[in-house]
Amino acid sequence: MLFISTDEGSSFQRQPLSFTAETLLFHPKEEDKVLAYCKEGKVGQFSLFLIFLSPGYLYVTCLIQNCSDKMVTAQFLGKIDHNSLSVQDDYIFVKVTTGNRTKHYVSYRRNEFVQMRFPKYALPKDVHIVSTDENQVFLALQEWYQTDTYNLYQSDPQGVYYSMVLENVRSTKQPEESVLIDILEVRGVKGVFMANQKVDGKVTTLITYNKGRDWEPLAPPTTDMNGKPVTCRSVRNPCITSIPIRIKCLAQNRQIFYHVGSEIQSSDLSVPGPALLTARLPVFEEEHHILYLDHGGVIVAIKDTSIPLKILKFSIDEGRTWSIHNFTSTSVFVDGLLSEPGDETLVMTVFGHISYRSDWELVKVDFRQSFPRQCTEADYDSWKLTDLKGEKCIMGQERSFRKRKDTAFCIKGKSYTSALTTKTCQCSEKDFNCDYGFERAQSLKAEGDRCFADFWHDPDSPPDDCHLGHDFESSTGYRKVVSNMCEGGVNKQQSAKQHTCPLLPPRGLQLGIKGQMLAVAPGDDITFIVHQEQGDTSNTKYQVDLGDGVRAIYQNLTVTDEPIQHRYEQLGVYRVTVKAENMAGHDQATMYIQVTAPLQEVHLEVVPIAGVNQEVNLTAVVLPSEANLTVFYWWIGDNLQPKLSLENSLITRFPEEGEVSVTVQASNGRSMVQDTKAVHLFQVIPLAFSSNLDLLNPNIPEWREDVGQVVTRILAKITGIPQESLVTMVKPGLPTTADLYILPPESNPWLRTEDAYPPLFFRKLPGRNVYAQMHNEKEQEMTSPVNHSEDTQHIIQGEEFIDDDLDSQTLGNAGGSPAFRSLIRTNPHYY
């Protein structure tokens, strides 16, 4: 469902969606457009829907592929990671997993996705986008060797090539696996960032005024709110939590809290962080909630404590002096402060609760009536922006601003602007940063700020997108800081060399299919995707072999120009290859396509009763029978780790008596079916039969069951053991054999002895008697005389048993079947 409100949430209009939207992203400028991410049923597939909201709460959606006339095909051969889609200003970011490597892609101004290029051995574990302002990407990247720190990188304007600007920025793990990285962009002053750097267990707060080109420790305050001197030598062991920042240090044996408030984080501010830049930050001996009103003209502070409060403090002179205000007659446990939308507001809300069991309490505080008038030009002074060293040229400009005089008690209001004048500076070395593939050698003091090429980077090598006949410019190792407005002066990029693109051999050739399904059904349409990471494409031939006799040669094959579509009609495994070749070299990619019919069902065949530690054959019969490349998962008992096999049978043993559940799952990549049977495990005595019985054995379950029942009845009558305590299982296959299972003594109350069961003895009478000897530790014999001419009934009569208490029985009469009577016609020496 899509819920739309146009009255700040007072009411909603509900509209159903034709898909499941996992993420909604509003257009940064056009409020009636929403980008929706939808994960489809098949693993790795996704869709992007553009939702057009219109008056009357109606909406229209279209798949991104169909929103324009230009056909858009898949850009990635790997799975787009779940929840990795991020849209920020001119950039769209996604992560793509291929094998065990994760690659990051960026689309600049909605053009095609390009792989983001980090230093070769960065090997990112995690990436967080910090800022996309001023046509540049700032991101924090956790490298393979880092655990609680990230490195800060900045990009070229397209967001493709990245260089490191600060190492070891501290991070902390938050609930629900979120990560908080101690980096903050100071909005309102271009190029200013603050970060907490952790080195050897010590943390220092740093600030940059030129987008990471140079970092300096943040200057500590000189006095607290009461005018007492603060003698911190440096701001160490800071604690950046959420908005606002709270930095704490030790001064004269007391802990103080150094606050950088929300006025430096709003992109709509007209005052560029005056408290930060003039080092007049509110300093308290306890932690406080801080709120800035009227473009920083009013600073409100309230203790961050677990005890209930009635008063708040406010300042109208950037924190030099503070006044006390009783905001409620009943003490409130304060949880935070809120302001109404807009930096010009003078209305705020304190939210909390009277007791821990009470509902929320919201107390509105309105400062508007405390100010008698609107500010005029006479109420402002001018001041120039400088860094911590007093440098006036920041990001290539000298800038002056206006701020309200300390003695002026007036409202700045909505129309207030702070910028007065700007003056362009000449470029110097500090206006240039190291280019991609270069870094400063901090240990070489004699080299100063010189940028050196990394060992893995060749500055004169052509870029990946270099085409034969075109020109490219090799890097000098420097690039101008993005958005820096300096002109003239030093130009560190001036000595760049021009080169002609050579013919590059194809490298990184990859072959995939749209939808990532390598197992398809006969007749399914398949779209093959060929992707080449490096090398020439316009002068390269691509030989495609689809594995079923279809071959083709393509020239200038790309991802979007001409996708390869095919359909397999026959079941089987097809080897698909693509070979890219030009005069400079060649590359090849291979993949295997399984064309299988969906599995309908699987039947598990297993004897219902088996002996302890006896081999048991588990067999899975799959329908349709022509299904190929089926993988079988055998789940035995309570074991959570299945046994896998490509064969449809498995031989196993069961070590203990009792009942064991056996489940088999059959999967061919497109479907999965399963069946479950129970196996009862008892002590077992093996039985053997004459070879004559093999001639009459049709090897079907029904015949084996009937013969087993006959043997059970005879043995029960001969031995006196209850029939329900004996089970004879005739085994599949030839020669015909069987197992006699005897229930354990505890389940047979008729037993009165310590023995499990009395031994069974049959004595062989020469020429005519059935004999057998049955012990728990010996094999049983069931034999008959060789003379087949004698009368069958006479031959099979059992006589002269050793146990005279047992009645003589005729095996043939008990069986009632000529087939079973032939069971005893065998050589007396057969075992």
N, C-alpha and C positions, 0 to 999 in steps of 0.2 A: 504494500500500500504506500501511496505517496500522500503526505499530509501537508497542505499548503495553508499558510496564514498570511494575511495582509494587514492585520491589526495588532501586531506585536504579541501574538499568541493568545489573544482573547478568544478567538474562535478559529476553527480549522475546517477546511474542506477536504474530504477524503476522496482519493482517486485510486483505483486499482492499477497495478503495473503488470505488464505481460511477462515480466522476468523478475528474478530475485536480485535486487541491488544490494551489493555488499558494501559499496562505498559511494557516497555522493560528494561531488566537488563542484562548488559554484564557480561560475566564470568570474575572473577577477574584476571585470569591468561591466559586463552585461548581465544584470541580475536575473534575467528571465531565461538563462541558459544554465543547465546543470549537466555535468559529465558523470555518468554512472558506470561503475565497474561491476561486471556480472561474471561470475565463475560458472561455466557450464558443467553439465553432468560428467563429461569426459575429463579425465585428469589432465591438467596442463592447458586446457582450452579456456579461453576467456573471450568476452565481448565487451565493447565499449558502446554505450548508448548515449546519444545526445538528446536531452529532454528540453523541449521548448515550452516554457510556461507562458500562458497567455491570460488576459483578463477573463474573468468568469471561472477561474480555477480549472481550465481545460489544459491538456498537455498533449503534445505529439512527440513520439520517440522514433528514432531511426538508428539502425546499426551504423557505426562510424563508416564501415565500408560502403554503405549506400547513401551517405549524406552528401556526396558529391559525385560528379560524373567520372572522376578519376578513380580507377580501380586501385584499391590498396590491398596488398597481399601481406602474408606474414613476414615479419622482419627478423624473427628469431628462430633458431633451430632448437633451443632449449625451452624449458618450462619457465614462464614468467612467474616469479615468486609471488605467493599469495600476499596481498596487502602491500606490495612494493610500489604500486603506482602512486606518483606524487606529482601534482601540478602546482608550480610556483612561478608566477609572473610569465616570462617568456620561455620557461623551461618545463619539460615533462621528463620525469625520471622513472626508470624501471630497473629491476634486477632480473637477470636471466641465469638460470642454473643449467649448466651442461656438464655432465659427468660429476666430478667432485669439485669443480671450479664455478665460482659465481662471478659473472661479469655485470658491469653497470653500464647502462645506456642512457643517453640524453637526446632529446629532441629540442632544437632551438627554433623558436618561433614557428612551431608546429610543422617543421620539415621532417625529413626522414631521421630515424634513430641512428645514432653513431655511438660506438663504444667509447666510454670515457677512459682517457689514457692517464694512468697514474705512473709514478716511477716504477720501473720494471719489477723490482722486488718488494714493493709495498705489500702485496698479497693481502688485501683488506679482509678482515673478519666482519667488520660492521662499518656502515657509513651513515652519517646524519647530515642533512642539509642545514646549514646555519643561516645563510642569507643568499638571496638572489637579486639584491638591489644593485643599481648602477651597472647593469649589463655584465655581471660577473657572478660566479658561483663561489661561495665560501662553504666548505664542508669539513666535517671532522671525521677522520678515518682511523679506525683502530687496526693496527697492523698485527701481523701474526705473532709477534713477540710481546704484545702489550696486554695487560689485564685490567688495570684501573685508570688508564690514560688513553688519550687519542692524540693524533697529530692533525694540525690544522693546515688545510690546503686551499689554494685559490686557483681559479681557472682563467683561461682566455675568454673573450666575450661570448664565444659559442658554447662554453661549458664543456669542452672536449679535453684540452691539455691542462694538467694540474702540476703545480709546484708547491713545495712545502714552505710555509711561512712561520710555523711555530710547532715545536715538539712538546710532547708530554703534557697536554691539557688534561686536567683532572676530570674524572667522571665518577659518578656514584650510581649504584643500582637502586632503582625505585620499586615500589610494589608493582605487581603484575608485570614484572620483567622489563619495565621501561627504564631508560637510561637518561640521566641528567648530566649534561656536559657543561662544564664551567666556562662558557663563552657567551658573551653578550654584545650585541651590536648597539652602539649608541646612536640611535636615530635622531635626526635633526642636525647632526654634524657629520658630513660625508667623510668616510674613511676611518672613523673612530670605533675601536673594539676594545673590550676588556676581557681578560681571561685569567684563570688560575692555573699556574704551571706547577707541576709536581716533579721535583728532581731529588733523588736520594731520600725520599720520605718527607722532604720539606716543601711547603707550598708557598708560592709568592704570587700576588696579584699584579698583573702586567697590563699596560695600556699601550695602544698604538694609535697614531694620528694619521698614518699613511697606508692604511689597508694591509698591515702586517709587514711592511718593509722594515720597520724598526719597532722594537718593543722596549719599554722602560717600566721599572717598578712604579706602581701607583703612589703618588705622594701622600703621605699620611697627614692628618689634620694637625694643627698647632694648638688648638684649644677645644675644650668640650663645650656643651651648651650653657654651662655655668661660668665660662670664662677661665676655667682652670687649665693650665698648660698641659699639653700632651706631648711627650717626648719619645714617641715611637721612632726608631731609626729607620725602619722599613715596615711595610705592611706585609706581615707574614702570617701563616696559619689562618688564612681567611676562610670564610664559610659562605659560599654562594649557594643560596637555597633556591627559592623561586623568586618571582617579582615581589617586592624589591630586593636588591642585593643587600646582604648584611655582611660587612667585613669587620672582624674583631681582631684586636691586637692588645698587647699588654703595655700599659703606660703607667709608670710610677707605682708599680705593684698593684694596679687595679685594671680590671678588664673593661674595655670600652667597646662600643659598637659603632661602626663607621658606615652610614647608610648612603646608598646610591639609589635614588628613588625612581618612580615610574615616569618622571617627566623626560628622562633620557631614552625612553623606549617607544614613545608614540611617534608614528611616522607623520602625523599631522602637526607636530609641535612647531611653533614658531620661535620658541626660545630653545637654543641648542644646549641644553644641559648646563645652565649657569652654575648650579651647585657643584657639579663635577669640575667644570673648567676653572672655577675661581677657588677651588679647594675649600669651599664653605659648606661642607656636607654636615648634616645633623649628626652630632656625636653624643651618645648617651652611655650611661653606665649599665643599662639594661637593654635587652632587645625590645624593639618597638615595631608596630605596624606603621608604615609611612604611606601617606597619600598626598599627591600634589594637585592643587586646584588652580584655576584661572592662569593657565600657562606657567605654573610654578610660582605665581604671585602669593599663594597661600600654601604653606606646608603644614599638614596635620599629622600628629604622632600620637599613638596610644600604645601602652605597654602590651607586649606579647607575654602574657603571664597566665597562670592557672587560677588566679584569684579573681573575684568579681570586681568590676571597676565602675566608677561614676564620671571620671574626669578624662578629658583629652587635652593635649597641648597643641597650640598652633603658632605659626610664625609668619609674618608678612615681610620680613627683611632677609630672606634666604637663610634663616636659621641663626642669625646673630642673637636675637632675643626671642623669648617664648612667653606666651600667655596661657592661662589655665581657663578651661571652660567645662562646666558641669552639663553634660549632654543628657543626663537622665537622673530622676530622683530615686530610682531603684537600681541597685548594683546589677551589672550584667557580666556574665562570662563572655568576653569578646573573642570572636573567631576571625574577624577581619573587617576591612573597610571597603566600601564601594563608592564610586562616583557615577553621576549621571553621564550619558554619552556626551562627548565633546570636551576638548581641553579647556574651553572657556568657562566650564561650569563652576559654580560656587556652592553646589548642593551635593552633599555626601550622605551615606548611610552607614551606620554601625550595625553589624549583624552579629547575633550571639543568642544566648539563652539565659534565663534567670536561674534555672537549676538544670542539672544534667538530665532530669526527666521531663522538662518542660519543652514546649514547642519553640520554634525560632522566634526571636524578638528582633524587630527591625526598627531602628531609631534614626529618623532623618534629622540631619543637621544642616541648616541653611545659613550661609554666611553673607548672603546678598545684602541684608539690611544693616550689616555692620560696616559697609562701605558707603559713604555718602554720595559718591559721584563716579562718573566715568573718567578715565585718565585722558589727559591732553598731552600734546607734544612737550609741554614744559615739565611734565612729570617724568621724563626719561633722560638718561645719560647714555653716551655711546661708550663702547669698549671693544677692544680688538682681541680676536681669538689667537691664542698662542698655545704651544705644547708645553710640556713640563720644563723644557730647557729655555723657554722664552722665544722659540722660533716662530716667526709670524707667517711664513709661507707654509701653508698646510694644504696638501693635495694641489699644489701649483697655484694657490691663490692666497692673497691677504684679504681677510674678511673682517668687517666691523659690524657690530650688532648694537642694538639699543636695549637697555634694561631699565626697569622702573627705579627711580631714586629711592633710597632708604627712607626718606622722610615723606614720600608720597603715599597717601592712604586712599587709593582709588582702585577701580576695577579696570583691568586691561580689556576684557570683553572679547567677543567673537571676532571682531575686525582687526585684532592686534596682529601685527607682523613684527619680526625682530630684525631681519636683514636690512642693513643700510647700504653699504658699499662693498664692492669686490675689486681687487686689483690683481691682474695676472702676473705671475712671477716667471723668471727665467728658469729653465730646467737645470737641475743639478743631478749628481749621482744618486741622491736620495730619492729621486723621482722614478728610479728604475729598479726593478726586482729581477731575480734570476728567472730565466726562461725554463720551459720544460726540458728536463734532462740535465739541468745544471743546478749547482748548489754552492753556497759560500763555504770556504774552508776556514772555519772560525779559529782553528789552531794556528793558522799561518798569519801571524800579526803583520808581517812585512807586506803581505799581499793586500791588506786592508779589506775592502768589501768586494773584492774580485770574485766573480762567479766562475767555477770550474765545471767542466763536463764530467758527468758521472761515468764510471768505467764501462757501463753497459750502453752508453749513448754515443753515437757518431754524429756530430753536428752537420756533417756534409752529406749524410745519407738522405735520399729522397723520401718525402712523406708517403704514407700508404696510398693516398689518392692521387699520386703523381702519374700523369698519362703521357705517353710517348709524344714528343714534340712540344710539350708545354714547358714552362719555366718554373723554377722554385727558388726560394731564397733561403740560404742556410742561416742558422741563428748565430748571432754573436755571443749568445749566452745571457742576453738581457732583453727584457720587454718592459715597456712603460707601464706603470701602475694604471690599471683601468680606472677611468673617470678622473685621472689627474689632468688638470687644466693648464699646466705650465707650457710655455712656448719659448723657442730659441734656446740659447745656452748649450748645455751639454746634450749630445745625442748618442747614447750608448748603442743604438741600433744602426748607426750610420755606416759602419764598415761591413755590413752583411754582403755576402757574395751571391751572385746570380748563377744558377746552374740550369742546364737543360735536362729535362726528365729522360732518363734512359728507359729502355724496354725492361720492365721488371718481370721476373719469373713469377708464376702464380704460387702463392703460399697460403696455407690455412684453408684449403678447400674443404667444405663441409656439405654434406648431403642430408636432407631431412624431408619429412612429409608434413603437410599442413594438418594440424590436429594431433600430431605426435603419436598416432596409432600405427604401430608396426605390424599389428595383426588385423587383417581385414577379411571380409566375407567375399565370396566370388561375386563379381559384378559391381563391387563398390568403386566409386570414382576416387582416385588418388591424385593429389597434387604434390609433385615433388618440388622441393625448394633447393636450389643450389646457391650457396653463399661462399664467397671468397674473401678472406680477411685482408690479404695483402697481394700486391702485384697487379700487373696490367690486366684489364678485362676487355678492352676494345679491340686488341690485336691477338686475342687468345681464342683457340678453337676448343670446344668442349664436346667430347665424344661420350655419348650416353648409351649405356647398354642396360635395358630394363629386365634382362634375365629370362624372358620368354620368347626370344627371337627378334624382338623389336629393338632396333638401333637407330640412332639419329646423331647428327653433327650440328652443333649450334655455333654461331659466331656472335661475339659480343653478348654473351648470356649474362643476365643480371637477375637480381631477386624479383624485380617488379616488371621487367619488360615482357618476358615470355615464360611463364611458369609451365612446367612439364606435367601434362595430365595423362593419366593412363587408367586402364581397367583390366584386371586379371579375371579370367573366366574359370580357370581350372584350379583345383586345390593343389597346394604344394608350397615349397619354399623357393623364393626367387632372389637371386643375388643381383643387386642393382649397383652399377659402377658409373662414375663420372670421372673422366680424365681430362684435365686442363693442360694445354700445351701451347707454347709459343717458342720463338727462337732463343729465348733466354733460359728456358727450363720447363718443368712440368710438375704436376701434382695430381693426386688421385684420392678419391673418397669412395667408400663402399658401405652399403647397408643391406640388410636382409629383410625381405617382406614375407610374412607368413600369411598365406591365404587359407583360411580355415572356416569350416561351417560351425555355427554355434552348437555347443553341446546341449543335448536335450535332457539326458539323465545318466546316472551311473548306478550300477548295482554292485554291492559288495558281497562277494562270495567267501564265506569262511565257515569252518565247522562250528556249530554252536557249542560243542564240548571239546575240550582239549586237555592234555596232560601238562602238569607242571614241568617247566623246562623242556618241553617237547617242541620241536619245530612245527610251526603252524604257517600254512601258506595263505596269505591274504591276496585275493584277486579282485580287481575292479573291472567290470564289463561296462564299456562306455557306448552310449548311443548318441549319434549315429556311429556305426562301426568303422566308417572310413575316416573318422576324425584323426588328424595327425598332429604331431608335436604337442602332445598333451602331457602336462606335468601333474604328478600325483602327490598329494600331501596326506600323509598317514598320521592321524592323531590317535595315540594309544593311551588309554586310561586317562589319568589327570595330567599327563605331561603336556606342558605348554609349548614345547619345542617339537614340531612335527618332523617326521622323516620324509625326505623328498626323493622321488625317483622318476625316471623317464619311462621305466617299464610299468606295466599295469599290474604287477604282482610284487609282493614283498614277503620274505620269509623272516619270521620273528619267533621269539620265545617269551613265555610268561613265567616269571620266577615264583609266583605265589598262588595259592588256591583262592578261589572266590570268583566273582563276576567282574569282567573287564569290558568296558565299552571301546569299540573300535570304529573310527570314522575315517572315511576316505573322501577327499575333495579332489576333483579333476578340473583342471584349468588349461585352456588353450590360448590365453591372452585376450579372448573376446567374451568368454563366459566361464562360469564356474558352477558346478553341481556337486552334490555330496550325498552320501548314504552312510547309515550307522547300523551296526549290528553289535550284539552282546555275545561274549564268549565266556562259558563257564569252565573253570579250571579245577581238575581233580587229579588224584593219583591215577596212573594208567598202567595197564598190563598189555603188551603187544600181542596180537593174535596173527597166525599165519594160516593160509588155506592151500588146498591142493591146486595145482596148475590147471586141472580140469575145469575149475570154476571160472578161470579166465576166458574160456571159450564161450561162456554164457553171460559174460559181464558186458552189458551195453554201456556202462560208464555214464549213467545218468543218476541224478540225486534220488529219484523215486525208488529205483532198484536197490541202491545202497541202503536206503532207509528200511525197506522191507526185509532185506537180508539181516541187517543189524537187529531188528526186532525179533526175528526168529532165533538168532544166536542168544539174545538176552533171555528169552523165555526158557530155552533149553538149559542154559547155565543156572538160571534161578531155580529151576525144578531139580536139577542134579545136585546143586550145592546147598539148597535150603535158604539161600540168601534172598530176601524179598526182591521181587522184580523191580520195584521202584528204586532200589539202591544200586542197580546195575544198568549201565548204558553201553551198548556196543555201537561204535561208529566205524562203518566201512569207509576206507579212504578212497578218494578218486584215483583213477589210473590203474595201470597194470604193472606188476602182478597184483592180484587182489589181496589186500591186507586190511586189518582192522585193529582198533584199540578198544580194550575193555576198561571202562571207567567205573570206579567204585566210590560211592559217596563216603565222605569222611565219617569216622565213628561217632562223633558228637551229634550227627544228624540221623543216627540209627539207634534208637533206644532199645531195640531187641538184642543188641550185643551186650553180653555180660562179662566178657573176658577182657584182658588187657590188650590182646592182639587186635589188630585192625579188623581182620576177617580170618576165618579158618582157611587153611590151604586147601586147594582143590587138586585131586589126583585122579588121573585116568591111566590104567595100565594097558599097554598094547598087548592084545592077544594075537599071536602069529596068524597072519593070513586073513583076519576078518574083523578085529576090534578097532574101534576108535580109541585113541589114547591121547591124553594130554596131561601135562603137568604144569600147574599154575602156582607160582609163588610171586611174592612181591619183588623178588630179586632175580627170577628166572624167566626165560621166555616160555610161552605156551606152544604146544604142538597140537595140531588137529589133523590126523592122518587116517588113511584107510588102506585096505589090501590092494595089491596089484591085480588080482584075479577079477576081471570085469565080467566074466561069464556067469558068475554066481548070481543067484536071485538077489535083487537089490535090497529087498526088505530083510533078507537073511544076513546080508553083508553088514548092514548098518546097525544091527542090533547091538546095543551096549551090554556086555556081560562081564562078570567077574571083577567088579570094581574093588579096589583095595578097601574103600570104606563100605563095609557090608551094610551099613545103615541106609545107604543111598539106594533108591530103587533104580533098577535098570530101565533105561529109556531108549526108545528108538528115535534117533535123530531125524530119520526120514519122515516118520509119522508126525513128529512134532512140527517139521517144516511144512508138511502137506504140499510139497511141490517137488516135481522131478528135478527141477533146476537146483534146488537146495540139496536134494539127496545126492546129487553128483559131487557136492562139496567134499565128501569123504573119500572119493575115489582117487587115491594118490599113492605115491610111493611111501612106504612106512618110514623111510629114512629122510623124508623132506621136512625141513624145519623152516 
